[in-house]
Each structure stands twice: as structure tokens, then as C-alpha cells.
């Protein structure tokens, strides 16, 4: 997924506050995530994307989607930290992906377990969290489904070819 640029415009619901809201994304984000991604995970990805102008909520939704993805791949641990490490140890994700996943996990923990005076998640945090979650969904669900479909189409064409 390319870097997301968020385009802001006036929020007409609060004109007196001179506030801004997200009016568009560039490049445009798909209206829907692939149906090869399990529904519960898609729901959290949509929540992260649709709430990207509320960085704390978006970061938490992205981290939750990562947790659900690992559970869907039979990586069930008592914590997301342990699940990420197990996914790396089992070769489901690379070491670099695990490092990025840990960064997202830590950002989400900062939002979930915030202490007075600690900084809030930023727009950049939300964008990076969503970018990783979408990339992981592509790797774990979309790409394998494409490969499977390609193999099935190849086999079908081979079987139908004249001999």
C-alpha cells in the first residue's frame, strides 16, 4: 500500500470552530477490502481506515486486526506480543514484519493504557498502523487466495487443452 496522504477540508458541522475533517485520501483507498480477508478482520480494518482522523481509535483498531489475523492463522497466545513472536518463530512473518508489528502493538498499548501526560497517537501513527495491518492482510489472506485461484485456473486450462 502506498503512503496515504490525507486531504483535509472544512468541517461544516462546526464552522464556528474553524475545524478540519478528512475529506479524501490519496491515493484513493478501496471502498472495500478483499472478501478473502475474514469478515471480523475486515470490520476492524474498516474501523481503522474510517476513523483515521481519530488516531488513538484507529491505531487500536489496526492492532486488533493484526491480533485477529494471527488468531485466524492459529497463533493464539495470551498477548499480542507473544503472538507476534510466535508468528515470527513459525515463519509466518519475517523478522522485519515482526519489528513493525511490535511497533504497532506498542503504539496501540500507548493508546489503550494511556497515562496522564503521555502523548496521544498521531495521524502518522494511525497511517503507519493501518498501512501495516493492510499489508499483513494482503500477505496472509489476499495473496494466498490469488495464488490458489491462479493454480486452479492453470490446472483447468491444462486439463481442457487438446492433447
N, C-alpha and C positions, 0 to 999 in steps of 0.2 A: 504494500500500500504506500502510495506516495505521501510525502509530508502534507498534512492537512493545513490549509490556510483558512482561517475563519474570518468571514467578512461580517462586520458589524454595521448596523443601521439604527436609526432612532427607534426607540420603543414607544409606540404611540399610546400604549396603555398608561404610561407615566410621563407625559410630555413636560409637566412642571418640574420633574426631577432631572431632565436632560439626560436620561439614562439610555443605555445601548442594549441591544439584544442581537443574537445571532440571526442573520437574515439569509445567509448562504454559506456553503462550504466550497472550497476549490482545492483540488479537483472535486467535482461533484461526488458525493457518496451514494452508493447504490441505495435505492429505496428499500430493498430487502436483502437480507443475507441469504446465501445459498441454502436451499432446503436440505442439503446434505449435512448441514450443521444441526444437531439436535435442537428441538424447539425451545427447551428451557435455556439453553446456551444462547440461542438467537435472541430470546427475550432480554437477557442481560446485556448482550451486545447492543441491542437497540436502545435499551435504557442508558447505557454509557454514551452512545452516539447522540441520542436525542437530548440528553442532559449535559452535553459537553460544556455548555455555558454555566454550569454549576459544577466546577471542578471536583469538589470533595465527593459528591454523589457519583459523578462519572468515574472517578478513579476506583471507588469501591465496587461499582457495577462491573468494571473491567476486570478487577481482581477476582470477583466472584465468578465471572465467566471462565477465567483461567482455572480456578478451582474445580468448577463443574466439568470442564474439558478433561482434566486429569482423572476425575472420578469416572467419566464416561469411558476412559481408556483403562479402567480397572486399577487406577492408582488412588487408593483410598487410605489416607493417613489421618492422624489426629490434628495435623496442622498443614497449612499451605506450604510452609517452609519444608516440612518433611516430604510432602508430596512432590514438590519441585525437585528436591534432591533425589528422590527415588526415580522420578521420570528420567533424570539425567543418568543415574546409575544404570537404568534399564535400557538406555539408548533411545528412548522415545523423543528426547530433546537433546540438543547439543549443549556443551558447556557454556557457550556464548548465550544461547537461548535461556539457559538456567540463570545466568547472571542477570539478564534483562528481566526475567520473571521475578527474581528476587527484588530487583529494584521496584517493580510494580507492586509487589507484596508489601514492601516497606512503605511505599507511598500510601497505599491503602490503609495500612496499620496506623500511619500517622493521622489519617482522616477518621478512622474508626475509634481510635483510642487517644484522641487529642487531649493534650494538657493545656491548661490556661497559658497563653503567651506563646505557644508554638505556632509556627507559620501554617497557614492554610495551604491546601494543594493549589497549584497554579494552573492556568489554562494550558501551559506547556506540559505539565504533569498529566493532565487529563488527555491531551492529544497523544502523548507518548504511550500512555497506558492503553488507550483504545487501539493505537497502531499495533502494539504488540499482541493484544488479545485477538484482533482480526487476523494478523499474520499467523498466529498459532492455530486458529480455527481453520485457516486455509491449508496449513500443513497437515493437521491431524484429521480433517474431515473432507475438505473440498478436493484437494489433490488426490488422495486415495480413491475417491469416488470417480474422478476423471480418468485415472489410470485404469480402474476396473472397467469403466464404460468403454475406454479405448481398446482394451484387450478383448472384451466381448464383441465389439464391432469388428475387430480384426479377425477373430475366430469365425464370426458369422460370414464375413466376406470370403474367407479361405474355404469354408465349407460349401459356399454357393458357387465358387469358381469352377468353371468346366475343367475336367481332368483329361 
